[in-house]
Amino acid sequence: MNRTRLYRDGVLEAEGFPVDEVSDHVCDPSATVWFDLCSPTPADLAKISEELGLHELAVEDALHSHQRPKLDIYDSHLFLTVYGAKSVRGRLDLVGLSVFVTKNALVTVRDSPEFDIDEVVRRWDANGAMAKYGVQYLLHGLLDHVVDGYFEVLQKLDDRVEDLEDELFDEQPGDRAHIQRQTYEMRKELVRFRRMAVPTREVVGSLLRRNVETLDPVLTPYYQDVHDHALRVAEWTDSLRELVGNVREAHMNQQGFRLNDIMKKITSWAAIVAVPTMITGYYGQNVPYPGYGHPAGFWASTAAIIVASAALYVVFKKKGWL
């Protein structure tokens, strides 16, 4: 369902009105209009484009998903593409959001209902006195919600990395093959997330630099705060990628250490088995030897086997090879 709102002189005057009435309000400099479209058809956007004079390339980008986060500047409006992110059952879920920004109108186009536009509205209403700053304030609330969502996703990923680290160095024996699979999956998710988070940082930075002269001084710290959060998101993402790589490398090294331990044990047991084989082979030669043909010879060979094997076992045990 489409959402619409009308602010006049910073006061919420109407909401839920038809999109066709937008043209009746955008001509009023004291009015600020916001309307939201969820999975619109080309005909819906064509109507909006005619109402607000949107550029055809921006409208085309809004209709096609999987766009890179960006900021396009046209003569009559700005066009932004950003992504909302959330973690669903340990999987990264991204929802595209296209934003048209004119002098007194804000248009949001969502790819799916998964993007929580109601939370954005609650943010606007929580500080309703700031609505007097018009579209600039509405755009800030939207971007602030998007970037804050990134922190929630990164916190969950950070917790997963810590769990993997604890399990990696857990002394309890068990099959740890799943660690490699999880680190591989997390690295893929972080690559997807970084492709979205880093360009978003550039979008906010470009928006702040472009509006440094036109942006109301009261709102400048708010936009700077969003930009700072976007920087922290990018840095946190890179840190997590490095941590996941370290966990994966440590897991591979542990596998190498375990393989070395196994080889030492196999070699030690082979040496223990080799001594009796040598002795029995020696006594099995077709030549007389001390005790040949007498019970004393059998007991001497048996004692030699037991003593040599026990001595090797004690030596290898002290060295930690067994």
C-alpha positions as CSV (number, residue, x, y, z in Angstrom):
1,M,0.0,0.0,0.0
2,N,1.3,3.5,-0.9
3,R,2.0,5.8,2.0
4,T,1.6,9.6,1.7
5,R,2.2,12.5,4.1
6,L,1.9,16.3,3.9
7,Y,3.8,18.7,6.2
8,R,3.0,22.4,6.1
9,D,5.3,24.8,7.9
10,G,6.7,21.8,9.8
11,V,3.3,20.5,11.0
12,L,1.8,17.2,9.8
13,E,-1.3,18.3,8.0
14,A,-2.5,15.2,6.2
15,E,-1.6,11.6,5.4
16,G,-3.0,8.8,3.4
17,F,-4.1,11.0,0.5
18,P,-4.0,9.8,-3.1
19,V,-0.8,10.2,-5.0
20,D,-2.7,12.1,-7.7
21,E,-3.0,15.0,-5.3
22,V,0.8,15.5,-5.0
23,S,0.9,18.0,-7.7
24,D,-1.6,20.2,-5.8
25,H,0.9,20.5,-2.9
26,V,4.4,20.5,-4.4
27,C,3.8,24.0,-5.9
28,D,3.3,25.4,-2.4
29,P,6.8,26.3,-1.0
30,S,5.5,25.9,2.6
31,A,4.5,22.3,1.9
32,T,6.7,19.2,2.2
33,V,5.3,16.0,0.7
34,W,6.5,12.4,1.2
35,F,5.1,9.4,-0.4
36,D,6.2,5.8,-0.5
37,L,5.8,3.2,-3.2
38,C,6.3,-0.5,-2.7
39,S,7.2,-2.6,-5.8
40,P,5.6,-0.1,-8.1
41,T,4.8,-0.8,-11.7
42,P,6.2,1.2,-14.6
43,A,2.9,3.0,-14.9
44,D,3.0,4.1,-11.3
45,L,6.4,5.6,-11.6
46,A,5.5,7.2,-14.9
47,K,2.7,9.0,-13.1
48,I,5.1,10.2,-10.4
49,S,7.7,11.2,-13.0
50,E,5.1,13.4,-14.7
51,E,4.0,14.9,-11.4
52,L,7.5,15.8,-10.2
53,G,9.4,16.0,-13.5
54,L,11.8,13.2,-12.7
55,H,14.6,12.2,-15.1
56,E,13.9,9.1,-17.2
57,L,17.2,7.5,-16.3
58,A,16.5,7.8,-12.6
59,V,13.1,6.3,-13.1
60,E,14.6,3.4,-15.1
61,D,17.1,2.7,-12.3
62,A,14.3,2.7,-9.7
63,L,12.5,0.0,-11.7
64,H,15.6,-2.3,-11.9
65,S,16.8,-3.9,-8.7
66,H,20.4,-4.8,-7.8
67,Q,21.7,-1.3,-8.5
68,R,24.9,-0.2,-6.8
69,P,24.4,2.3,-3.9
70,K,24.9,5.7,-5.5
71,L,24.0,9.3,-5.7
72,D,23.0,10.8,-9.0
73,I,22.5,14.6,-9.4
74,Y,20.0,15.9,-11.9
75,D,18.8,19.5,-12.6
76,S,15.6,19.2,-10.7
77,H,16.2,16.5,-8.2
78,L,18.6,14.0,-6.6
79,F,18.4,10.3,-6.9
80,L,19.8,7.9,-4.3
81,T,20.0,4.1,-4.2
82,V,20.7,2.5,-0.8
83,Y,20.0,-0.8,0.8
84,G,18.4,-1.8,4.0
85,A,20.0,-4.8,5.7
86,K,19.0,-7.3,8.3
87,S,20.0,-10.7,9.5
88,V,17.4,-13.4,9.1
89,R,18.2,-16.8,10.7
90,G,21.9,-16.1,10.3
91,R,21.6,-15.1,6.6
92,L,22.1,-11.6,5.3
93,D,19.0,-10.1,3.7
94,L,19.2,-6.9,1.6
95,V,16.3,-4.8,0.4
96,G,16.8,-2.1,-2.2
97,L,15.5,1.4,-1.7
98,S,15.4,4.2,-4.3
99,V,14.9,7.8,-3.2
100,F,14.0,10.8,-5.2
101,V,14.7,14.1,-3.5
102,T,13.2,17.4,-4.8
103,K,13.0,20.8,-3.2
104,N,9.9,19.9,-1.2
105,A,9.1,16.3,-2.0
106,L,10.7,13.0,-0.9
107,V,9.8,9.8,-2.8
108,T,10.8,6.4,-1.5
109,V,10.6,3.3,-3.8
110,R,11.0,0.0,-2.0
111,D,11.8,-3.3,-3.8
112,S,9.8,-5.3,-1.2
113,P,7.8,-4.8,2.0
114,E,10.7,-6.3,4.0
115,F,12.1,-2.8,4.4
116,D,10.5,-1.4,7.6
117,I,9.2,2.0,6.5
118,D,7.1,2.2,9.6
119,E,10.3,2.5,11.7
120,V,11.4,5.5,9.6
121,V,8.0,7.2,10.2
122,R,8.4,6.6,13.9
123,R,11.8,8.3,13.8
124,W,10.3,11.3,12.1
125,D,7.4,11.5,14.7
126,A,9.8,11.0,17.6
127,N,11.3,14.4,16.9
128,G,8.4,16.2,15.1
129,A,9.7,19.6,15.9
130,M,12.5,19.0,13.3
131,A,10.0,18.6,10.5
132,K,10.1,22.3,9.9
133,Y,13.4,21.6,8.1
134,G,11.4,19.8,5.4
135,V,12.9,17.3,3.0
136,Q,16.4,17.6,4.4
137,Y,15.2,16.3,7.8
138,L,13.1,13.5,6.3
139,L,16.1,12.4,4.2
140,H,18.3,12.4,7.3
141,G,15.8,10.2,9.3
142,L,15.7,7.7,6.4
143,L,19.5,7.5,6.0
144,D,20.0,7.3,9.8
145,H,17.6,4.3,9.9
146,V,19.4,2.5,7.1
147,V,22.9,3.0,8.6
148,D,21.7,2.0,12.1
149,G,20.4,-1.2,10.6
150,Y,23.9,-2.0,9.4
151,F,25.2,-1.9,13.0
152,E,22.6,-4.5,14.1
153,V,23.7,-6.8,11.3
154,L,27.4,-6.3,12.1
155,Q,26.8,-7.0,15.8
156,K,25.3,-10.4,15.0
157,L,28.1,-11.2,12.7
158,D,30.6,-10.2,15.3
159,D,28.9,-12.5,17.8
160,R,29.1,-15.3,15.4
161,V,32.8,-14.7,14.9
162,E,33.4,-14.7,18.6
163,D,31.5,-18.0,18.9
164,L,33.7,-19.5,16.2
165,E,36.9,-18.3,18.0
166,D,35.7,-19.9,21.3
167,E,34.9,-23.2,19.6
168,L,38.1,-23.1,17.6
169,F,40.3,-23.1,20.8
170,D,37.9,-25.3,22.8
171,E,40.0,-28.3,24.1
172,Q,37.0,-30.6,23.9
173,P,37.5,-33.1,21.1
174,G,35.0,-33.2,18.3
175,D,34.4,-32.8,14.6
176,R,35.2,-29.2,13.6
177,A,34.7,-29.5,9.9
178,H,31.8,-27.1,10.2
179,I,34.1,-24.3,11.3
180,Q,35.6,-24.1,7.8
181,R,32.2,-24.2,6.2
182,Q,30.9,-21.4,8.5
183,T,33.9,-19.2,7.9
184,Y,33.5,-19.6,4.2
185,E,29.8,-18.6,4.3
186,M,30.5,-15.7,6.6
187,R,33.2,-14.4,4.3
188,K,30.8,-14.5,1.4
189,E,28.2,-12.6,3.5
190,L,30.8,-10.0,4.5
191,V,31.8,-9.5,0.9
192,R,28.2,-8.8,-0.1
193,F,27.8,-6.5,2.9
194,R,30.9,-4.6,2.1
195,R,29.9,-4.1,-1.5
196,M,26.8,-2.3,-0.2
197,A,28.2,-0.6,2.9
198,V,31.3,1.1,1.4
199,P,29.4,2.8,-1.4
200,T,26.7,3.9,1.1
201,R,29.5,5.7,3.0
202,E,30.4,7.5,-0.2
203,V,26.7,8.4,-0.9
204,V,26.4,10.0,2.5
205,G,29.7,11.8,2.2
206,S,28.8,13.1,-1.3
207,L,25.4,14.2,-0.1
208,L,27.0,16.1,2.9
209,R,29.6,17.8,0.7
210,R,27.1,18.8,-2.0
211,N,24.7,20.3,0.6
212,V,27.3,22.0,2.7
213,E,26.1,25.4,1.5
214,T,22.4,24.7,1.2
215,L,22.1,22.5,4.2
216,D,20.6,24.2,7.3
217,P,23.4,24.6,9.9
218,V,21.1,23.0,12.5
219,L,21.0,19.8,10.4
220,T,24.7,19.7,9.5
221,P,25.7,17.9,12.7
222,Y,23.0,15.3,12.1
223,Y,24.3,14.5,8.6
224,Q,27.9,14.4,9.9
225,D,26.8,11.9,12.5
226,V,25.3,9.6,9.9
227,H,28.5,9.9,7.8
228,D,30.5,9.0,10.9
229,H,28.3,6.0,11.5
230,A,28.8,5.0,7.8
231,L,32.6,5.2,8.2
232,R,32.4,3.0,11.3
233,V,30.3,0.5,9.5
234,A,32.9,0.3,6.7
235,E,35.8,-0.1,9.1
236,W,33.9,-2.7,11.2
237,T,33.2,-4.7,8.1
238,D,36.8,-4.7,7.1
239,S,37.8,-5.8,10.6
240,L,35.3,-8.6,10.6
241,R,36.6,-9.8,7.2
242,E,40.1,-9.9,8.7
243,L,38.9,-11.8,11.8
244,V,37.1,-14.4,9.7
245,G,40.2,-14.8,7.6
246,N,42.3,-15.3,10.8
247,V,39.8,-17.8,12.2
248,R,40.0,-19.8,8.9
249,E,43.8,-19.6,8.8
250,A,44.0,-20.7,12.5
251,H,41.7,-23.6,11.8
252,M,43.8,-24.7,8.8
253,N,47.0,-24.5,11.0
254,Q,45.3,-26.5,13.7
255,Q,44.5,-29.2,11.1
256,G,48.2,-29.2,10.2
257,F,49.2,-29.5,13.8
258,R,46.8,-32.4,14.3
259,L,48.2,-34.1,11.2
260,N,51.7,-33.8,12.6
261,D,50.6,-35.3,15.9
262,I,49.0,-38.2,14.0
263,M,52.1,-38.8,12.0
264,K,54.3,-38.8,15.1
265,K,52.0,-41.4,16.7
266,I,52.0,-43.6,13.6
267,T,55.8,-43.3,13.3
268,S,56.2,-44.2,17.0
269,W,54.0,-47.3,16.8
270,A,55.7,-48.3,13.6
271,A,59.0,-48.2,15.5
272,I,57.7,-50.2,18.3
273,V,56.3,-52.8,15.9
274,A,59.6,-52.8,13.9
275,V,61.7,-54.0,16.9
276,P,59.8,-57.2,17.5
277,T,59.8,-57.8,13.8
278,M,63.6,-57.4,13.7
279,I,64.1,-59.7,16.6
280,T,61.8,-62.4,15.3
281,G,63.3,-62.1,11.9
282,Y,66.7,-62.4,13.4
283,Y,65.8,-65.6,15.3
284,G,64.0,-66.9,12.3
285,Q,67.2,-67.2,10.3
286,N,68.2,-70.7,9.2
287,V,71.4,-70.6,11.3
288,P,72.0,-71.6,14.9
289,Y,71.9,-68.8,17.4
290,P,72.3,-68.7,21.2
291,G,69.6,-70.9,22.7
292,Y,68.7,-72.4,19.3
293,G,66.7,-75.6,19.8
294,H,66.3,-74.9,23.6
295,P,63.5,-73.3,25.6
296,A,66.0,-70.6,26.9
297,G,66.3,-69.2,23.4
298,F,62.5,-68.7,23.1
299,W,62.4,-67.0,26.4
300,A,65.4,-64.8,25.6
301,S,63.8,-63.6,22.4
302,T,60.5,-63.0,24.1
303,A,62.1,-61.0,26.9
304,A,64.1,-58.9,24.3
305,I,60.8,-58.1,22.4
306,I,59.0,-57.0,25.6
307,V,61.9,-55.0,27.0
308,A,62.7,-53.2,23.7
309,S,59.0,-52.4,23.0
310,A,58.5,-51.1,26.5
311,A,61.6,-49.0,26.4
312,L,60.5,-47.4,23.1
313,Y,57.0,-46.8,24.5
314,V,58.4,-45.0,27.5
315,V,60.7,-42.8,25.5
316,F,58.0,-41.8,23.0
317,K,55.5,-41.2,25.8
318,K,57.9,-38.8,27.5
319,K,58.5,-36.9,24.2
320,G,54.7,-36.6,23.8
321,W,54.6,-38.5,20.6
322,L,52.0,-41.0,22.0
